[in-house]
Amino acid sequence: MAVRFETLKSVRVRDCGTMEEIMSRSNESMDNISFPHLHSLTISDNPNMVSFSKTSEGSSLFGGRFLCFPKLRVVELQGCNFEKIWDDDQLLPSSTSFCCLSDLELVGCPFLKYVFSSAMAVRFKQLQSINVRNCGGMEEIMSRSNESVDNISFPQLEHLIISDNPNMVSFSKTSEGSSLFDERTFISESFEEKANTTMPSLFNENVAFPSLKTVYVKGLDGLKMIWQYGRLSNNAESFCQLKDVKVKKCKNLMGIFSSGMHTRLGNLKWLKISKCEMVEEIFEMETSNCGIEEVAGKQEVLETVVSPDDEFVFPQLFKMELKSLPNLVSFYAGRHTLSFPLLGDLEVIECLKVKAFSGSELLSYQGRHESLFSTIFSTKVTFGRAWPCNIKLRKLPNLMHLMEEEEEESSQQQPQTLAFSYMIDLEVVECGRLENLVPSSISFQNLNSLMLTDCDEMLHLLSSQTAKSMTQLRWLEIRSCERMEEIISDAGVDHLKDSEIVFTLLDHLVLGDLPRLTSFYSGNYTMRFPNLKSLNVYRCLEMQNFSKHGITSTPILKNVFIGEESDLESELESETETESSSNWMVDINSIIAKHRTSHHHRSALQELSTEKGYGK
C-alpha cells in the first residue's frame, strides 16, 4: 500500500528527548511512503532518535526502501546519536530519493564515522553545501563503498565547512586505508629531518570539486596537509573556482598547498591561516612531479626542479591573513617569482620565526641553508598597482626588515619598491627586532595612516627622503619605542634641492612613551604642517625641540598636548589656545622647551624634597 504526504513541505523536530522515530509504521503493508514535496528536514537535539521510521531492514536514519524523498533539498541534523544517515543497499537504483539534496549540515553527531558512502554520493549532483561540525567520531565525509567507482564528482558543491572533527584526516580515504599518505616529498624548513617523510592530505584523487568556492577547515588535529597537487592530477578542474580559504586550529598541520596547486588558484580572493602551530610554509615545494624518487640534499633538488624564470601568479588574491603561526618561516621557499597583482590587505600577526617581510632579490641557493628562510616571501615578489592597501604586522619578534636595502643601485625601480608606494595603511606592533621601517629610497606617496608601537630597536622611523614623499599622510602615531631618538633622520640621505618637508594632509600626530626621543626632526630642512589639527606628545622626557629649524606654518592647529598623560588638558590646553588665537602659527618648539624646563624644575624639587626627607 502506498502512502503520499502531498502537501508536507517542511519537518522540524527539536528537543524531543524520548522520541525514537518520526513516523511509526502501523501497518507493515505500507511498502511505499512518499513525501513528494518535502524540501526541508531538521532534526535537532533528539538523543534517542535512531531512524526516520524504524525498520528491520536497516539501522540508519533513512533506512528502508519504502521511504521516498524526491524533492528533499535541505537536511539539518544536530545533537543526534544515530550511527548512520544512509544505508548503502537500501535505495533502488531507480529511486529518485535525495537527488535534489542541496544543503547538508551535521552538528554534534558523535557516533557518525562518515556522512555518506560513494554509492550515495552519485545521487548528490545538486549538492551545494556541506557543513560538518563537532562530530567527534567522524573520520571522513565520504566512505568508499564501491571499489568500481574510480572517481566521484560534486559538480555543484560550492561551500565546504569542516570544523572540530579531531579524528578526520581526509574527505575520503582510498581503498588501501593508508591512502592519505602520498608517497611524495615536500620541502620545508627542517628539510634534512623531513626529506623522506610523507604528508597526509585532506583532498585526494578520489573526489572532484569543479565548482567549490569556499573551504573552511578548523580543528582537524590529525591533518598534516590539505592539498597535494600530485594527488589531484586526475581531476583537472578541481578547486579552480576557489575564492575563499580559511584554515584554523589544526595543530599538526604542516602545509596548506603544495607548489603545484598554484595553477588552480586563479580565482582565490581571500586566504586566512591562523593558530596552526606546526605550519612552516603556506606553499611547500613539491618534487614528486619532477620524477625525483629520493631527496638527498635541498640545494640539488631546487636546481633540478625549478627555473628561476618561473612565476607563481595569484591574479585575484585580495586579502591574506597569517595569524598565530609560531613556526611559520616563509610563504614559499622556492625559486619561483611570486606575483600578487591585486593584493589589498595583508596581516601577519604572531608569527614568531618571521625575520623579514619581503625579500628584495631572487635568492641564490648557493651557500648556507640558513639564508633560505630569512623572509616570508623567500623569493622574488611582484605586485600590481592595487597592492598593498593595508598591512598589519603584529607580534613578530624576529622581524628585522620590511624590505632590505638594495646592495647595488639600479636605474629601474624594483617591484618591491613600487609596492610600498601603493600602500594606504600600515600598522606595526610589537616587532622587537625591527631596526628600520624601510630603506631611504622607498616612497610612501599614497600612505594615509602609519602607526608604530613597541618596536624597541628602532632609532628613527623614516629618512627625510621618504618623509618628503608622504603627501597623503593623514594620521601618524608612534608609541612605546624605547630607543627611538628621532622620527625623521637625514642619516644616509644626500641633501636634496627642496628646502622643506611638507606633510600636506597630516591632521593627527601622536608621539608617546618615547624616553630617548630628542626631536621630531633635527636636520636641515624646514617643516610645514598646513593641515595639522591635533598634536599630542606625552612622556617624551628628553625631547628638546620639535624641529631644528622650526615649523614654517601650522595655520589650523587647534589642540596641542605636551606633557604627562595626567596633565595633558589641564596644564596645556588653555595656554595653547591663547597662543594659537594671537598668532598665525603655534610655536611648538617654545612649548616643548617650556615643558622641558618645567619638568626638570619639578624633578629637581622632588629630588630635593626627597633628600631633605631622608636627612630628618
N, C-alpha and C positions, 0 to 999 in steps of 0.2 A: 504494500500500500504506500502510495506517495503522498507526502505532506509538503505543502508550499506555504511559506510565510511571505505573501506577495508584497505587503506594504512596509515591512520592517526594514528600516534603513540604518539604524544605529543601535548598538547594545553596549551599555556601560554597567559593570558590576564592580562595586567598590566596598571594601571594609565589611565583607560578609564572612566572619570568622569560621563558621561551621559549614559553609557551602562547599560541596564536593563536585557538583556539575551544574551547568547552566540549564540543560534540558535533559529531563529523565524520560527514557522511552517506556511508556506504559504498555506498549504493545509491540512485541517482537516482530510482528508482521510489517511494522513501519520500516521498510527497506530503502526508502528514498526520501530524505528530508532536505528540502531545498530552501535557501534564503536568496532568492533571485535578485533582490535589490539591496541587500545588506552591504553597506560600503565601509562601516567603521565598527571595530570591536575593541573595547577597552576592558581589561580585567586587572584590577588593582587591589593589592593587599587582601588577598583571599588565600591564606596559607594552606587550607585543606583542599583546595580545588585541584583535582587531578586530570579533569577532562571536560571538554565542552559537553560531551554526552558519553557516559561510560559505556564500554563495550568489551566483550571478551576477546575481540579481535586485536586490540592494540592497547598500549599503555601511554599514548601521547595525548596532548591537548586536543588535537584534531584527529583522533583515532576513529577508525570505522569508515568503510566505503559508502555508507548510507548518507553521509553529510555532504552537502554541495554548497559552495560559496563562490559563484561565478563572477560576482561584481565586487567582492571584498577588496578594498583599496588600502585601508589603514588598520594595522594591528598594533596595539599598545599593551604590553604585559609588564606589570610591576608588582614586586613583592609576592611572587608566586613560587611554589616549591615543586612543580612538576619537573620531570627529568627529560622529557622530550616535547617538542612542539608538533612535529610531524613524524609519522612512521613511513619508512621508505616504500613499503609494499601495500599501503592502504588506499592509494589512489589509482584508479584505472588510467591507462594512457589516454583514453578518450575523454576523461574528465576535464572540465574547464575550471575547476576549483583553483583559486589563488592565482590565476593567470593575469588578473588585473591588479595584483598587490603592488602598491607604490611606496608605502611608508611602513617600516618595521622598526619598532622601538621596544627594547628589553631593558628593564632596570631592576636590579636586586633580585635576580633569579639564581640562587646559589648552586642549584643542583644541575643546571644545564651545562653539558660539556661542549656542545656545539649548537648552532642555531638551526641549520638545515643541512641536508645532505646534497650531494651533487645531483642526485636523481630529482630532488625537489627544485633545485636551482634552475633547471632548464625551463621551469614554468615562470620564472621571475623576469621575463623580458621587459616588464613595465616598472620594475623596482627602481625607485629614485633615491631613497634614503634608507640607510641602515644606522641605527643608534643602539649600541650595546654598552651598558654601564653597570658597574658594581655587580658583576656576575662572577663570584669568586672561583667557581669551578670551571669556568669557560676556558677551553684550550684552543679552540679555533672557531671561526664563523661557519665555514663550510667543511663538512666531513666528506671524504671520498668514499662513496658507497658503490660506485660503478667504475671499475677499472677500465672499461671500454671507452669511457668518456675522457678523451685526451685533454680537452680544454673547455672551460665554462666561461661564457661571456655575460656580463651585465651591461647591456648596451645603453640603458637609460640611467644607470646609477650615477648620481651627481654628488651625493653627500655621504661621507662615511665617518662616523664618530665611534671610537673605541676607547673607553675610559675606565680605569680602575678595575681591570681584569688581570690580576697579577700572574695567572698561570698561562695566559695567552702569549704565544710567540709567533703565530702565523695566522694569516687569513684562512689558509687551507694547507694542511700538511700533504706531502706527497706520499705515495704508497709505501716507500721504504721506511717511513716513520721518522728517520733522521734527516728527512728531506730538507729541513730548514738550513742545514749546514751545506753550503755550496762549496765545492772543492775549488775555490779560487782564493787568491791572496790579495789583500789590500794593504796599503802603506799608511802608517800613522806615526805618531811621534816616537814611541818606543819601538822603532822598526825592527831592530835586531831581535827583540823579545817576541814580536808577533808576526815575524816573516812567514811562518808556516802555519799560522792559525787560521781558522775559518770563521765566518760570520753567519749567524742565523739571521734571516730576514723575514719581515712581515709579509712581503709580497713575493710571489714566485711565478713560474711559468704556467701554473695550473689555471689561473684566473685572469681574464682580460677586463679592463675597465676603460673603454674608449671614451666615455663621457664624464668621468669623475672630475669634479671641480674642487671639492673641499675634503681635506683629510685632517682629522683631529685625533691625535693619539696621546693618551695620558695614563700613567700608572701601569704600564706593562713591564713588570720588573724583570721578566726573563728575556726581553727583547734585546738583541745585540745590534741589529741593522734593520733599516726599514726598506730601502730599495737597493737591489743589486742589478745592475744593468744586464749582466750576463744571463741572469735568470729570467729576464723578460724578453729575450731576443725573439721568441716565437710570437709575441704579442706586440706587433709593431706600433699599434695605435694606443696602447695602454698609457694612461696618465698624460697624454698630450694636451688635455684640456685643463689640467690642474691650475687653479688660481690661488688657492689658499691652503697653506700647510702649517699646522701648529702641532708641536711636539712638546710634552711637558711631563716631568717627574717619571722618567724611565731610567731607573737608577743604574742599570747595566748597559744601557745603550751606548755604543761607541762611535757610531757614524750614522748620518741621515741618508746621504746619497753616495753611490759610487760615481766615479767621474764620468762614466758613460751615460749617466742619466741626464746630463745637461741638454742633450738633443731633444728631450721630451718636455722640457720646461719652458717652452717659448711663451706660454700664457701665464706663468706664475707671477702673481702680483704681491703676495704677502707671505713672508716666511718668518715664523716665530719659533725659536727653540729656547726652552727655559728649564732650569732645575734638573738637568741631566748631568749628573756629576762625573760620568766617565767619558763624555764626548770630547774628543780631541780635535776633530776636524768636522766641518759640515759636509764637505765633499772629500771622499777618500780616493786616492789614486788606485785605479783598478788595473791589474796587469793581466788578467785572465784572457781578455780578448786579443792579446798580443801573442798568444802561443807560448807564454812563459810558464813552465811547469813548476820550477823552483826558483826561489829568490835568495841569492847568497849575499848580495850587497845592494844597498839602495841606490848608490850612485850609478852602477851599471844598468839597473832597471830603468832609471829615469832617462838615461841616454838612449836606451833602446826603444822605450815606449813612446816618447813624446817629442815632437818637433817644437822648438821654441816659437815657431810662427803660428802654431795652432791657437785657436781662440775659443773660449767659452763665453757665449753671449746669453744674457738674461734680458731679453728685449722689453719685457713688461714689468719686471720686478720694481715695485714702488716702495715697499716698506719691508725692512728687515730688522728683527729684534733678536738679540743674543743676550740672554739674561741668566745669571747664576749658573755659569758653566765653569766650575773651578779648574777643570783640566783642558779647557779649550786653548789651543795654541794658535791655530790659524783657520781661516775659512777654507783654504785649499792650499796644499803644499806642493802642487805640481808645477810644471813649467809653462802651462798654457797661460795666455793672456786672458784676464777676466774683463768682461765688458758689461756695465750696468747703465745703459743709456737713459733710463727713466727713474733710477733710484731716488726717492724723495725723502725718506725718513730712515735713519739708521740709529739704533740704540744698542750700545754694548755696555752691559751692566754686570758687575761682579763676575768678571772673567779673569781670574787671578793670575793666570800664566801669560796673558797677552802682554807683549812687550812693545808693540807699535801698531798703529792703526793701518797705515798703508805704506808699502814699500815704494821706493822711488825709482826702482830699476828692475829689469828682469834678472832674477837671482841666478848667479852661476852656481852650478852644483859641483864645482871643483872645491877641494879643500875640506875643512872640518864640517861635520854634520851639525854642529851647534848653530851655525849660521842659517840653517834651512828653516828654522822655526822662529824667526825673530819678528814676524809680522802676522797680523790677521790675514791679510792677503799677501801670502809669501810669494808673490809673483807680480807680473806687470798688470796694472789695472787701468782700464779706461772708462770714462764716464761721459754721459751726454749732458746737454745744457740744463736738463732738469735736475741733475744730481749735484750735491745732495742738498735738499732744502733744510732738513732738520737733523741734527746729530746730538745724541745724548751719550756721554761716556761717564759711567759711574763705577766706583769701587774697582778700579783696575790698578792694583798696587805695583805691577811691573811695567806699566805703560811708560815709555820714555820719550816717544816721539809720536806726534800725529803724522808727521812726514819728515823724513831725514833730509838734511841739506844735500843738494847735488854736489858730487865731488868735482865734476867738470862742468863748466858753464856751457850752455847750449843756446844757440840763437833761436831755436824753436821752443816754444813753451810746451812743457810736458803735460800729459793728460791729468796727472795728479795736481799740478799747479792750477790748471783750469778748473778742476773740481772745486777747490776752495773758493774760487771767485764766484761760483754759483750758489754758495751756501747762504741760507737765510737765518737759521737759528743754531747756535752752538752752546751746549752746556757740558761742562767738565767738572766732575765732583769726585773727590777722594781718589785722586791719581797721584799717589805719594812720591813716585819717582819721575814724574813728568818734569823735564828740565826746561823745555821751551815749548811754546804753543805751536808755532810754525816758523820756518826759515824767513829771513828778511825779504826774500824775493816773492813771497806769497801775497796775493791781493785778496782782500775781503770786500770787494766792491758792491756786493749785494747783501751783506750781512746786516740783519735788523737787530738781533739781540745776542749778547755774549755774556755768559755767566760762568765764573770760575770760583770753586770753593775747595778748600782743604787740599791744595797742591803745594806741599811744603818745600819742594826742591827748586821751585821756580824763582829766579832772581828778578826777572822782569817779564812782562806779559807780551809786549809787541815791540817790533822795531818801528822807528819813526817812518820808515819807508812803507811798511804795511799800514800803519795808522793813517797815512795820507790817503790811502785807497778807501777808507771806511766812510764814505759819504752817505751811506744809507743807514748807518748805525743809529738806533733809537734808544737802546737800553744796554747799560754796561754795569755789571756788578762783579766786584772782586772781594772775596771774603776769606778770612782764616787761612792765609798763605804765610807761613811763619818767616820764610826767608825773602819774601818779596821786598825789594828795595826801591823799585821804580816801576811804574806801569808802562811807560813808553821809554825806550832807550835808543840812543844813537850808536850803540856798540855795533861794529861791523858794517856800518852803513856809510857810504860815501855821501858827502854833502850835496844835496840837491839844489837846483836853481830856485825853486819856490822857497820863500822865506817864512812860510807859516804852515801849520797843520790846522785844518778846519774840519770839525765834526758837525757837518751841516744840519743833520736832523736829530742829533742826540738830545733827548729831553730828560733822561733819568740816569743819574750816576751815583753809585754806591761804592764806597771803599770802607771795609770794616774788618776789625781784628787783624791788622797788618802791623805787627810790632816793630818791624825793621824798615817800614816804608818811610823814606825821607822826602820823596817828591813824586808827583804825578808824572812830571817830565822835567829833566834838568838840562836838556840840550839847547841848541842854538836857535831853534825855530820858535816863533811866537805861536800862540794858540788862540783859536776862536771857537766859541760855542753859541752860535746865533739862535739856536732853538732850545737851549738848556733851561729847564723849568725847576728841576729839583736836584740838589747836591747834598748827599748825606755821607759824612766822614766821621767814623766813630772808632775809638780805641786804636788810633794810629799815632801813638805817643811820640814817635821820633820824627814825625812829619815836620819839615822845616818850612817848606813852601809848596805851592801847587805847581807853579811853572816858573822857571828861572827868569824868563823874560816877561812874565805876567800874562794876563789874558786880555786880548785886544777888545773883545766885546762879549757881553752876556746880556743882551738887551731885554730878555723876558724872564730872567731868573727871578723866581719868587721865593723859593724855600731853600735856605742853606742851614744845615745842621752839622755842626762840627764839635765833637767832644765825646764824652762818655754817653752810653745809651741812656743813663738815668737822668742826664741833664740836657738832652738834645733840645727839647722845645722850650723849657722854662728859661734856659740861660741865653739861647742864641736867637730864637725866632724873632723876638721884638727888635733886637739890635740889627739883624739883617734887613728886616722890612724897612726900618728907618733909613738905612744907608742906601737901599735899593731905590727908595722913593725920591731921594735927593740927587742921585747920580744916574748917568746913562748906563753904568755898569757897576757890578759889585766887585770890590777889591778883595778877592778870595785870599790872596797871599797875605794881606794885612790881617784878615780874620784868623787865618791859621797861625800866623806869628803871635797874635794876641792870645789865642787859646793856648799855644805852647808856653808862652811866658806865664800865663795864669796857672797852667797845670804844674809847671816847675815850681812856681811860688807856693802852691798848695802842698806839693810834695815836700818842699823844704820845711814848711810849717809843721806838717805831720811828723816829719823826721825829728825836728827839734822838739816837738811835744813829746814824742816817744822817748827821746834821750833824757828829757827832764823827768819824765815819769820814772825811768829806771834809776835816776840819781837820787830819788827820795828815799 
